[in-house]
Amino acid sequence: MAPLTLLWVAPMVFVLAVAFRSFDDIAARGLGALPASFSLDGFSTALSEGAIGRALANSAVVTVIGVVATLFLASLAAFALSRHAIPFSRTILLTMLAGNLLPPQILLIPVSSITQSLGIYDSLFALIVVQVGFGLGFYTFVLHGFMRSIPNEVLEAAVVDGAGSARIYARIVLPLCRPALAALAALATTWIFNDLIWALTVLRTETKFPITVALLNLQGGFVSNWNVVASGAVLAAIPTAVVFFAFQKHFVSGLLVGANK
């Protein structure tokens, strides 16, 4: 695994090295040369002239609200479909999952038209709605499998004690699904934060762009300033890396729950 690890880490190390080099050093010695300088000019330029700071704030708003809303709605749907006698529940679940199998490219124009007809086009709210809508089916499918694995005796004992559906959901089901929710939260954060295609579809104003679109503009505006582009990429990668390492334990346990069944 050591050669594969080095192969995987090498591009990240290269981007870090370029980000902390000065423009004069890169211009004189080339991108592939060993660093002969240490400078934070790339980061300051990316944050000020490249508007990376504002884009990070926009991405944070969309990601936090999108992840919380999606997991909350998905957990409600999964609880209802797994624990209540709903007609055609399996068909409903498979239909929700089938929506994720459609290529997003064929939905760009319909999604853009729908957001315009609803009057929410070119707003962060529109991007949040799109992210929630397209993530709901997959997260419901995953949580449905976890909730189905909860022993019926546990829920029946709660019913005998007088607990209703809302209390069972909040006090029993959600705590037991914490590994799954943590794993999905890490995945959802990565997917929403790194999304580019939907941001380009429903947003037009530059001040509302998330980090992915801002990086695209940064590359176009500083095409020869590789230290600025690399600095923007490093700043964009920090939030998702922090989330992954924070949820790493729960992420692994969430993937392994039910593996022995």
C-alpha positions as CSV (number, residue, x, y, z in Angstrom):
1,M,0.0,0.0,0.0
2,A,2.9,2.4,0.5
3,P,3.5,3.1,-3.3
4,L,-0.3,3.6,-3.8
5,T,-0.4,5.9,-0.8
6,L,2.5,8.0,-2.1
7,L,0.9,8.1,-5.6
8,W,-2.4,9.4,-4.0
9,V,-0.7,11.9,-1.7
10,A,1.8,13.3,-4.3
11,P,-0.7,15.7,-6.1
12,M,-1.8,17.1,-2.7
13,V,1.8,17.7,-1.7
14,F,2.6,19.3,-5.1
15,V,-0.4,21.7,-4.7
16,L,0.7,22.6,-1.2
17,A,4.2,23.3,-2.4
18,V,3.0,25.5,-5.2
19,A,0.6,27.4,-2.9
20,F,3.3,28.5,-0.6
21,R,5.8,29.6,-3.3
22,S,6.0,33.1,-4.6
23,F,5.1,34.0,-8.2
24,D,8.6,35.1,-9.0
25,D,10.0,31.8,-7.8
26,I,7.6,29.8,-10.0
27,A,8.2,32.1,-13.0
28,A,11.9,31.8,-12.7
29,R,12.4,28.1,-11.8
30,G,9.1,26.5,-13.1
31,L,6.3,24.6,-11.4
32,G,8.3,21.3,-11.1
33,A,11.3,22.8,-9.2
34,L,11.8,22.5,-5.5
35,P,10.5,25.5,-3.5
36,A,13.1,28.2,-3.0
37,S,10.8,30.6,-1.3
38,F,8.0,30.8,1.2
39,S,5.1,33.2,0.7
40,L,1.5,33.7,1.7
41,D,0.8,36.1,-1.2
42,G,-1.2,33.5,-3.0
43,F,-3.6,33.0,-0.1
44,S,-4.0,36.8,0.4
45,T,-4.7,37.3,-3.3
46,A,-7.1,34.4,-3.5
47,L,-9.1,35.7,-0.5
48,S,-9.1,39.4,-1.6
49,E,-9.1,39.6,-5.4
50,G,-10.4,36.1,-6.0
51,A,-13.3,36.4,-3.5
52,I,-12.6,33.0,-2.1
53,G,-13.6,34.0,1.4
54,R,-17.1,35.1,0.3
55,A,-17.4,31.9,-1.7
56,L,-16.5,29.8,1.2
57,A,-19.2,31.5,3.3
58,N,-21.8,30.8,0.6
59,S,-20.7,27.2,0.4
60,A,-20.9,26.9,4.2
61,V,-24.4,28.2,4.2
62,V,-25.6,25.9,1.5
63,T,-23.8,22.9,2.9
64,V,-24.9,23.2,6.5
65,I,-28.6,23.9,5.7
66,G,-28.6,21.3,2.9
67,V,-27.1,18.5,5.0
68,V,-29.3,19.1,8.0
69,A,-32.5,19.5,5.9
70,T,-31.8,16.4,3.8
71,L,-30.9,14.1,6.6
72,F,-33.9,15.3,8.7
73,L,-36.4,14.7,5.8
74,A,-34.7,11.5,4.8
75,S,-34.8,10.1,8.4
76,L,-38.5,11.0,8.6
77,A,-39.3,9.3,5.3
78,A,-37.2,6.2,6.2
79,F,-38.9,5.9,9.6
80,A,-42.3,6.1,8.0
81,L,-41.5,3.6,5.2
82,S,-39.8,1.1,7.5
83,R,-42.0,1.2,10.5
84,H,-45.5,2.0,9.3
85,A,-47.9,0.1,7.0
86,I,-47.8,2.5,4.1
87,P,-49.4,1.2,0.8
88,F,-46.8,0.6,-1.9
89,S,-43.9,1.6,0.4
90,R,-41.4,-0.5,-1.5
91,T,-42.5,1.1,-4.8
92,I,-42.2,4.6,-3.2
93,L,-38.7,3.8,-1.9
94,L,-37.5,2.4,-5.2
95,T,-39.0,5.4,-7.1
96,M,-37.1,7.8,-4.8
97,L,-33.9,5.8,-5.4
98,A,-34.5,5.7,-9.2
99,G,-34.4,9.4,-9.3
100,N,-30.7,9.4,-8.4
101,L,-30.0,7.1,-11.4
102,L,-30.9,9.8,-13.9
103,P,-27.8,11.6,-15.4
104,P,-27.8,15.2,-14.0
105,Q,-26.9,16.5,-17.4
106,I,-30.4,15.8,-18.9
107,L,-32.0,17.7,-15.9
108,L,-30.1,20.9,-16.2
109,I,-32.6,22.7,-18.4
110,P,-35.7,21.4,-16.5
111,V,-34.2,22.4,-13.1
112,S,-33.3,25.8,-14.4
113,S,-36.8,26.4,-15.8
114,I,-38.5,25.2,-12.6
115,T,-36.4,27.5,-10.4
116,Q,-37.2,30.4,-12.7
117,S,-40.9,29.6,-12.6
118,L,-40.9,29.4,-8.8
119,G,-39.2,32.8,-8.6
120,I,-36.2,31.4,-6.7
121,Y,-33.6,31.4,-9.5
122,D,-30.3,32.9,-8.8
123,S,-30.5,32.5,-5.0
124,L,-28.8,30.3,-2.5
125,F,-32.2,29.0,-1.5
126,A,-32.7,27.5,-5.0
127,L,-29.3,25.7,-4.7
128,I,-30.3,24.4,-1.3
129,V,-33.6,23.1,-2.6
130,V,-31.9,21.4,-5.6
131,Q,-29.3,19.7,-3.3
132,V,-32.0,18.5,-0.9
133,G,-34.2,17.2,-3.7
134,F,-31.5,15.2,-5.4
135,G,-30.0,13.8,-2.2
136,L,-33.2,12.8,-0.5
137,G,-33.8,9.5,-2.4
138,F,-30.3,8.0,-1.7
139,Y,-30.2,9.0,2.0
140,T,-33.7,7.7,2.5
141,F,-32.7,4.4,1.0
142,V,-29.7,4.0,3.2
143,L,-31.5,5.0,6.4
144,H,-34.4,2.7,5.6
145,G,-32.0,-0.2,5.6
146,F,-30.6,0.8,9.0
147,M,-34.0,1.3,10.5
148,R,-35.3,-2.0,9.3
149,S,-32.4,-3.7,11.2
150,I,-33.6,-2.3,14.5
151,P,-35.2,-5.2,16.5
152,N,-39.0,-4.9,16.6
153,E,-38.9,-5.8,20.3
154,V,-37.3,-2.5,21.1
155,L,-40.0,-0.5,19.4
156,E,-42.8,-2.7,20.8
157,A,-41.5,-2.2,24.3
158,A,-41.6,1.6,23.7
159,V,-45.2,1.3,22.5
160,V,-46.1,-0.7,25.6
161,D,-44.6,2.1,27.7
162,G,-46.9,4.6,26.0
163,A,-44.5,6.2,23.5
164,G,-46.0,7.5,20.3
165,S,-44.4,7.6,16.9
166,A,-42.8,11.0,17.3
167,R,-41.2,9.9,20.6
168,I,-40.0,6.6,19.3
169,Y,-38.5,8.4,16.3
170,A,-36.7,11.0,18.4
171,R,-35.7,9.0,21.5
172,I,-35.0,5.5,20.0
173,V,-34.6,5.4,16.3
174,L,-32.4,8.5,15.7
175,P,-29.9,7.6,18.5
176,L,-29.6,4.1,17.1
177,C,-29.0,5.4,13.6
178,R,-26.3,7.8,14.7
179,P,-23.4,6.0,12.9
180,A,-25.5,6.0,9.7
181,L,-26.4,9.6,10.1
182,A,-22.7,10.5,10.7
183,A,-21.5,8.6,7.7
184,L,-24.2,10.2,5.5
185,A,-23.4,13.6,6.9
186,A,-19.8,13.3,5.9
187,L,-20.8,12.1,2.4
188,A,-23.4,14.8,2.0
189,T,-21.0,17.5,3.1
190,T,-18.5,16.4,0.5
191,W,-21.0,16.1,-2.3
192,I,-22.8,19.4,-1.6
193,F,-19.6,21.4,-0.9
194,N,-17.9,20.2,-4.0
195,D,-20.8,20.5,-6.3
196,L,-20.3,22.6,-9.4
197,I,-22.9,21.6,-12.0
198,W,-26.0,22.7,-10.0
199,A,-24.4,25.9,-8.9
200,L,-23.7,26.8,-12.5
201,T,-27.3,25.9,-13.3
202,V,-29.3,27.9,-10.8
203,L,-26.9,30.8,-10.0
204,R,-25.9,33.8,-12.0
205,T,-24.7,36.6,-9.6
206,E,-21.0,36.4,-8.8
207,T,-21.5,37.4,-5.2
208,K,-23.7,34.3,-4.6
209,F,-21.3,31.8,-6.2
210,P,-20.0,28.9,-4.0
211,I,-16.4,27.9,-3.7
212,T,-16.4,25.6,-6.8
213,V,-17.6,28.3,-9.2
214,A,-15.3,30.8,-7.5
215,L,-12.3,28.5,-8.1
216,L,-13.3,28.2,-11.8
217,N,-13.4,32.0,-12.0
218,L,-10.1,32.2,-10.1
219,Q,-8.4,29.9,-12.6
220,G,-9.7,32.0,-15.5
221,G,-8.6,35.3,-13.9
222,F,-5.2,34.2,-12.6
223,V,-4.4,31.7,-15.3
224,S,-0.6,32.3,-15.1
225,N,-0.5,32.8,-11.3
226,W,-0.3,29.2,-10.3
227,N,0.4,30.0,-6.6
228,V,-2.9,31.9,-6.4
229,V,-4.9,29.1,-8.0
230,A,-3.2,26.5,-5.8
231,S,-3.9,28.6,-2.7
232,G,-7.6,28.8,-3.6
233,A,-7.7,25.0,-4.1
234,V,-6.1,24.5,-0.7
235,L,-8.6,26.8,1.0
236,A,-11.4,25.0,-0.7
237,A,-10.2,21.6,0.4
238,I,-9.8,22.4,4.1
239,P,-13.5,22.4,5.2
240,T,-14.2,18.9,3.7
241,A,-11.0,17.5,5.1
242,V,-11.9,18.8,8.6
243,V,-15.4,17.3,8.4
244,F,-14.0,13.9,7.2
245,F,-11.5,13.6,10.0
246,A,-14.0,14.8,12.6
247,F,-16.5,12.1,11.5
248,Q,-13.9,9.5,10.5
249,K,-14.7,7.1,13.4
250,H,-18.5,7.3,12.8
251,F,-18.0,7.1,9.1
252,V,-16.2,3.8,9.3
253,S,-18.6,2.4,11.9
254,G,-21.5,3.5,9.8
255,L,-20.2,1.6,6.8
256,L,-19.6,-1.5,8.8
257,V,-22.9,-1.7,10.7
258,G,-24.8,-4.7,9.4
259,A,-21.8,-6.1,7.5
260,N,-22.1,-9.4,9.5
261,K,-25.7,-10.0,8.6
